[in-house]
Amino acid sequence: MHSLNHIVKFADDTTVVGLISKNDESARAQSDHSPLFIDGSPLEIVKSTKFLGVHLVENFTWSLNTTSISKKAQQHLYFLRRLRKAHQPPPILTMFYRGTIASILSSCITAWFGNCTISDRKTLQRLVKIAEKIIGLSLPSIADMYTTRCIHKANSIVDDPTHPSHTIFTLLPSGK
């Protein structure tokens, strides 16, 4: 063992902590995995895929998903502008926004928004601000949509004793 290494004993394992010298990162090198088979066919490994409308990338960054969502939302902003030019009242514009643009922006938001970069969050919030200007009313921010959806999801888990995560949640004495 190298003189700069030392052993750390934890309750459930032992870890060697040491200095990597001369750029020797062989301990960190990834080995090739043997291929996986499903019904005799090899499973193809891809960089990204779209599942249930959410773009999943191999390194679990959400920029591709955010870009896709923002493009869809921008396309629907065109129709919001057309409704505004047709002199539709703000309640109709708000209803259109909630039914289309907000629905796109908040689709599976509890899965991806928490790990978005600040740049991605700003991109999505910019779309909300554009919609606010078109409608002429204040709209919930993208972070507020995320918080609301997370609270709703947590409440549905607490209310369902058959949910696998039900035991993870315990309510405070206040009931929150």
ZADO-1210 file (C-alpha; in nm, 4 decimals, padded with zeros to 6 digits):
<atoms>
<atom x="00.0000" y="00.0000" z="00.0000" code="MET" pos="1"/>
<atom x="00.1234" y="00.3513" z="-00.0833" code="HIS" pos="2"/>
<atom x="00.2344" y="00.5690" z="00.2085" code="SER" pos="3"/>
<atom x="-00.0330" y="00.8301" z="00.1271" code="LEU" pos="4"/>
<atom x="-00.3135" y="00.5749" z="00.1386" code="ASN" pos="5"/>
<atom x="-00.5071" y="00.5019" z="00.4525" code="HIS" pos="6"/>
<atom x="-00.7850" y="00.2641" z="00.5403" code="ILE" pos="7"/>
<atom x="-01.1208" y="00.3910" z="00.6588" code="VAL" pos="8"/>
<atom x="-01.3507" y="00.1464" z="00.8370" code="LYS" pos="9"/>
<atom x="-01.7226" y="00.2122" z="00.8138" code="PHE" pos="10"/>
<atom x="-02.0011" y="00.0133" z="00.9776" code="ALA" pos="11"/>
<atom x="-02.0682" y="-00.1925" z="00.6682" code="ASP" pos="12"/>
<atom x="-01.7510" y="-00.1841" z="00.4563" code="ASP" pos="13"/>
<atom x="-01.3850" y="-00.0892" z="00.4317" code="THR" pos="14"/>
<atom x="-01.2612" y="00.1804" z="00.1962" code="THR" pos="15"/>
<atom x="-00.9083" y="00.2619" z="00.0854" code="VAL" pos="16"/>
<atom x="-00.8621" y="00.6346" z="00.0410" code="VAL" pos="17"/>
<atom x="-00.5520" y="00.7365" z="-00.1487" code="GLY" pos="18"/>
<atom x="-00.3816" y="00.9674" z="-00.3915" code="LEU" pos="19"/>
<atom x="-00.3782" y="00.8897" z="-00.7637" code="ILE" pos="20"/>
<atom x="-00.0208" y="00.9416" z="-00.8799" code="SER" pos="21"/>
<atom x="00.1175" y="00.9900" z="-01.2310" code="LYS" pos="22"/>
<atom x="-00.2339" y="01.0048" z="-01.3824" code="ASN" pos="23"/>
<atom x="-00.2828" y="00.6346" z="-01.3066" code="ASP" pos="24"/>
<atom x="-00.6596" y="00.6093" z="-01.2986" code="GLU" pos="25"/>
<atom x="-00.6699" y="00.2400" z="-01.3815" code="SER" pos="26"/>
<atom x="-00.8825" y="00.1784" z="-01.0743" code="ALA" pos="27"/>
<atom x="-01.1458" y="00.4045" z="-01.2258" code="ARG" pos="28"/>
<atom x="-01.1321" y="00.2556" z="-01.5752" code="ALA" pos="29"/>
<atom x="-01.4617" y="00.1122" z="-01.6891" code="GLN" pos="30"/>
<atom x="-01.4692" y="-00.2399" z="-01.8179" code="SER" pos="31"/>
<atom x="-01.6806" y="-00.3520" z="-02.1096" code="ASP" pos="32"/>
<atom x="-01.9957" y="-00.5252" z="-02.0010" code="HIS" pos="33"/>
<atom x="-02.1096" y="-00.8455" z="-02.1616" code="SER" pos="34"/>
<atom x="-02.4144" y="-00.7898" z="-02.3837" code="PRO" pos="35"/>
<atom x="-02.7625" y="-00.8378" z="-02.2404" code="LEU" pos="36"/>
<atom x="-03.0104" y="-01.0628" z="-02.4186" code="PHE" pos="37"/>
<atom x="-03.3896" y="-01.0530" z="-02.4243" code="ILE" pos="38"/>
<atom x="-03.5568" y="-01.3537" z="-02.5883" code="ASP" pos="39"/>
<atom x="-03.2254" y="-01.4452" z="-02.7511" code="GLY" pos="40"/>
<atom x="-03.1753" y="-01.1028" z="-02.9116" code="SER" pos="41"/>
<atom x="-02.8934" y="-00.8771" z="-02.7938" code="PRO" pos="42"/>
<atom x="-03.0084" y="-00.5576" z="-02.6255" code="LEU" pos="43"/>
<atom x="-02.8873" y="-00.2491" z="-02.8117" code="GLU" pos="44"/>
<atom x="-02.7195" y="00.0170" z="-02.5980" code="ILE" pos="45"/>
<atom x="-02.8154" y="00.3670" z="-02.7092" code="VAL" pos="46"/>
<atom x="-02.7054" y="00.7144" z="-02.6021" code="LYS" pos="47"/>
<atom x="-03.0637" y="00.8386" z="-02.5580" code="SER" pos="48"/>
<atom x="-03.4220" y="00.7243" z="-02.5934" code="THR" pos="49"/>
<atom x="-03.7690" y="00.8659" z="-02.5568" code="LYS" pos="50"/>
<atom x="-03.9956" y="00.6871" z="-02.3099" code="PHE" pos="51"/>
<atom x="-04.3467" y="00.8080" z="-02.2277" code="LEU" pos="52"/>
<atom x="-04.2628" y="01.1466" z="-02.3817" code="GLY" pos="53"/>
<atom x="-03.9497" y="01.1989" z="-02.1717" code="VAL" pos="54"/>
<atom x="-03.6039" y="01.1968" z="-02.3303" code="HIS" pos="55"/>
<atom x="-03.3694" y="00.9785" z="-02.1250" code="LEU" pos="56"/>
<atom x="-02.9955" y="01.0202" z="-02.1840" code="VAL" pos="57"/>
<atom x="-02.7290" y="00.7712" z="-02.0735" code="GLU" pos="58"/>
<atom x="-02.5650" y="01.0207" z="-01.8348" code="ASN" pos="59"/>
<atom x="-02.9021" y="01.1353" z="-01.6928" code="PHE" pos="60"/>
<atom x="-02.8737" y="01.4975" z="-01.7973" code="THR" pos="61"/>
<atom x="-03.2024" y="01.6589" z="-01.8865" code="TRP" pos="62"/>
<atom x="-03.0936" y="01.9139" z="-02.1491" code="SER" pos="63"/>
<atom x="-03.2253" y="01.7060" z="-02.4402" code="LEU" pos="64"/>
<atom x="-03.5610" y="01.6682" z="-02.2658" code="ASN" pos="65"/>
<atom x="-03.5747" y="02.0410" z="-02.1840" code="THR" pos="66"/>
<atom x="-03.4907" y="02.1345" z="-02.5431" code="THR" pos="67"/>
<atom x="-03.7663" y="01.9082" z="-02.6728" code="SER" pos="68"/>
<atom x="-04.0205" y="02.0490" z="-02.4266" code="ILE" pos="69"/>
<atom x="-03.9280" y="02.4092" z="-02.5025" code="SER" pos="70"/>
<atom x="-03.9618" y="02.3523" z="-02.8782" code="LYS" pos="71"/>
<atom x="-04.3093" y="02.2038" z="-02.8324" code="LYS" pos="72"/>
<atom x="-04.4144" y="02.4869" z="-02.6019" code="ALA" pos="73"/>
<atom x="-04.2823" y="02.7508" z="-02.8443" code="GLN" pos="74"/>
<atom x="-04.4922" y="02.6000" z="-03.1227" code="GLN" pos="75"/>
<atom x="-04.8020" y="02.6362" z="-02.9062" code="HIS" pos="76"/>
<atom x="-04.7140" y="02.9950" z="-02.8131" code="LEU" pos="77"/>
<atom x="-04.7851" y="03.0771" z="-03.1784" code="TYR" pos="78"/>
<atom x="-05.1479" y="02.9712" z="-03.1310" code="PHE" pos="79"/>
<atom x="-05.1703" y="03.1682" z="-02.8068" code="LEU" pos="80"/>
<atom x="-05.0551" y="03.4760" z="-02.9998" code="ARG" pos="81"/>
<atom x="-05.3164" y="03.4077" z="-03.2694" code="ARG" pos="82"/>
<atom x="-05.5883" y="03.3885" z="-03.0055" code="LEU" pos="83"/>
<atom x="-05.4666" y="03.7191" z="-02.8615" code="ARG" pos="84"/>
<atom x="-05.4794" y="03.8794" z="-03.2083" code="LYS" pos="85"/>
<atom x="-05.8358" y="03.7476" z="-03.2407" code="ALA" pos="86"/>
<atom x="-05.9173" y="03.9578" z="-02.9288" code="HIS" pos="87"/>
<atom x="-05.9975" y="03.6628" z="-02.7043" code="GLN" pos="88"/>
<atom x="-06.0382" y="03.7616" z="-02.3365" code="PRO" pos="89"/>
<atom x="-05.7679" y="03.6700" z="-02.0802" code="PRO" pos="90"/>
<atom x="-05.9730" y="03.3841" z="-01.9253" code="PRO" pos="91"/>
<atom x="-05.9862" y="03.2083" z="-02.2643" code="ILE" pos="92"/>
<atom x="-05.6143" y="03.2698" z="-02.3186" code="LEU" pos="93"/>
<atom x="-05.5382" y="03.1357" z="-01.9703" code="THR" pos="94"/>
<atom x="-05.7491" y="02.8268" z="-02.0343" code="MET" pos="95"/>
<atom x="-05.5603" y="02.7651" z="-02.3601" code="PHE" pos="96"/>
<atom x="-05.2269" y="02.8168" z="-02.1810" code="TYR" pos="97"/>
<atom x="-05.3136" y="02.5716" z="-01.9026" code="ARG" pos="98"/>
<atom x="-05.4516" y="02.3125" z="-02.1417" code="GLY" pos="99"/>
<atom x="-05.1621" y="02.3180" z="-02.3864" code="THR" pos="100"/>
<atom x="-04.8456" y="02.5026" z="-02.2876" code="ILE" pos="101"/>
<atom x="-04.8528" y="02.4407" z="-01.9108" code="ALA" pos="102"/>
<atom x="-04.9447" y="02.0789" z="-01.9800" code="SER" pos="103"/>
<atom x="-04.6385" y="02.0413" z="-02.2036" code="ILE" pos="104"/>
<atom x="-04.4085" y="02.2194" z="-01.9577" code="LEU" pos="105"/>
<atom x="-04.5221" y="02.0136" z="-01.6595" code="SER" pos="106"/>
<atom x="-04.5373" y="01.6725" z="-01.8259" code="SER" pos="107"/>
<atom x="-04.3487" y="01.4302" z="-01.5935" code="CYS" pos="108"/>
<atom x="-04.1971" y="01.7358" z="-01.4228" code="ILE" pos="109"/>
<atom x="-04.1515" y="01.5491" z="-01.0941" code="THR" pos="110"/>
<atom x="-03.9114" y="01.3113" z="-01.2681" code="ALA" pos="111"/>
<atom x="-03.6777" y="01.5586" z="-01.4365" code="TRP" pos="112"/>
<atom x="-03.7098" y="01.9162" z="-01.3059" code="PHE" pos="113"/>
<atom x="-03.5237" y="01.8562" z="-00.9798" code="GLY" pos="114"/>
<atom x="-03.2058" y="01.7678" z="-01.1714" code="ASN" pos="115"/>
<atom x="-03.2282" y="02.0325" z="-01.4445" code="CYS" pos="116"/>
<atom x="-02.9475" y="02.2805" z="-01.4849" code="THR" pos="117"/>
<atom x="-03.0120" y="02.6447" z="-01.4027" code="ILE" pos="118"/>
<atom x="-02.9814" y="02.7217" z="-01.7733" code="SER" pos="119"/>
<atom x="-03.2551" y="02.4694" z="-01.8570" code="ASP" pos="120"/>
<atom x="-03.4789" y="02.6112" z="-01.5837" code="ARG" pos="121"/>
<atom x="-03.4300" y="02.9628" z="-01.7193" code="LYS" pos="122"/>
<atom x="-03.5203" y="02.8428" z="-02.0693" code="THR" pos="123"/>
<atom x="-03.8478" y="02.6986" z="-01.9421" code="LEU" pos="124"/>
<atom x="-03.9231" y="02.9993" z="-01.7217" code="GLN" pos="125"/>
<atom x="-03.8656" y="03.2286" z="-02.0209" code="ARG" pos="126"/>
<atom x="-04.1524" y="03.0515" z="-02.1992" code="LEU" pos="127"/>
<atom x="-04.3795" y="03.1117" z="-01.8995" code="VAL" pos="128"/>
<atom x="-04.2829" y="03.4822" z="-01.9012" code="LYS" pos="129"/>
<atom x="-04.3610" y="03.5090" z="-02.2735" code="ILE" pos="130"/>
<atom x="-04.7023" y="03.3534" z="-02.2116" code="ALA" pos="131"/>
<atom x="-04.7603" y="03.6001" z="-01.9252" code="GLU" pos="132"/>
<atom x="-04.6917" y="03.8917" z="-02.1601" code="LYS" pos="133"/>
<atom x="-04.9239" y="03.7522" z="-02.4257" code="ILE" pos="134"/>
<atom x="-05.2080" y="03.6839" z="-02.1807" code="ILE" pos="135"/>
<atom x="-05.1509" y="03.9930" z="-01.9690" code="GLY" pos="136"/>
<atom x="-05.1891" y="03.8047" z="-01.6405" code="LEU" pos="137"/>
<atom x="-04.9487" y="03.6545" z="-01.3892" code="SER" pos="138"/>
<atom x="-04.8930" y="03.2788" z="-01.4265" code="LEU" pos="139"/>
<atom x="-04.7354" y="03.0242" z="-01.1890" code="PRO" pos="140"/>
<atom x="-04.3600" y="02.9872" z="-01.2401" code="SER" pos="141"/>
<atom x="-04.2137" y="02.6600" z="-01.3600" code="ILE" pos="142"/>
<atom x="-04.0687" y="02.6044" z="-01.0100" code="ALA" pos="143"/>
<atom x="-04.4161" y="02.6567" z="-00.8592" code="ASP" pos="144"/>
<atom x="-04.5584" y="02.3989" z="-01.1020" code="MET" pos="145"/>
<atom x="-04.2888" y="02.1543" z="-00.9896" code="TYR" pos="146"/>
<atom x="-04.3549" y="02.2171" z="-00.6204" code="THR" pos="147"/>
<atom x="-04.7306" y="02.1796" z="-00.6654" code="THR" pos="148"/>
<atom x="-04.6897" y="01.8518" z="-00.8553" code="ARG" pos="149"/>
<atom x="-04.4454" y="01.7134" z="-00.5962" code="CYS" pos="150"/>
<atom x="-04.6808" y="01.7973" z="-00.3101" code="ILE" pos="151"/>
<atom x="-04.9725" y="01.6412" z="-00.4982" code="HIS" pos="152"/>
<atom x="-04.7665" y="01.3270" z="-00.5641" code="LYS" pos="153"/>
<atom x="-04.6571" y="01.3024" z="-00.1999" code="ALA" pos="154"/>
<atom x="-05.0171" y="01.3437" z="-00.0804" code="ASN" pos="155"/>
<atom x="-05.1365" y="01.0713" z="-00.3159" code="SER" pos="156"/>
<atom x="-04.8668" y="00.8368" z="-00.1801" code="ILE" pos="157"/>
<atom x="-04.9639" y="00.9174" z="00.1807" code="VAL" pos="158"/>
<atom x="-05.3330" y="00.8569" z="00.1034" code="ASP" pos="159"/>
<atom x="-05.2679" y="00.5187" z="-00.0632" code="ASP" pos="160"/>
<atom x="-05.1582" y="00.2530" z="00.1898" code="PRO" pos="161"/>
<atom x="-05.0948" y="00.0043" z="-00.0947" code="THR" pos="162"/>
<atom x="-04.8349" y="00.2312" z="-00.2591" code="HIS" pos="163"/>
<atom x="-04.4808" y="00.0850" z="-00.2295" code="PRO" pos="164"/>
<atom x="-04.3460" y="00.4172" z="-00.0951" code="SER" pos="165"/>
<atom x="-04.6280" y="00.4699" z="00.1550" code="HIS" pos="166"/>
<atom x="-04.4099" y="00.3730" z="00.4526" code="THR" pos="167"/>
<atom x="-04.1423" y="00.6285" z="00.3593" code="ILE" pos="168"/>
<atom x="-04.3748" y="00.9222" z="00.4263" code="PHE" pos="169"/>
<atom x="-04.4794" y="01.0223" z="00.7761" code="THR" pos="170"/>
<atom x="-04.6951" y="01.3253" z="00.8361" code="LEU" pos="171"/>
<atom x="-04.5951" y="01.5969" z="01.0789" code="LEU" pos="172"/>
<atom x="-04.8184" y="01.6534" z="01.3836" code="PRO" pos="173"/>
<atom x="-04.9714" y="01.9460" z="01.1929" code="SER" pos="174"/>
<atom x="-05.0864" y="01.7015" z="00.9246" code="GLY" pos="175"/>
<atom x="-04.8515" y="01.8392" z="00.6591" code="LYS" pos="176"/>
</atoms>
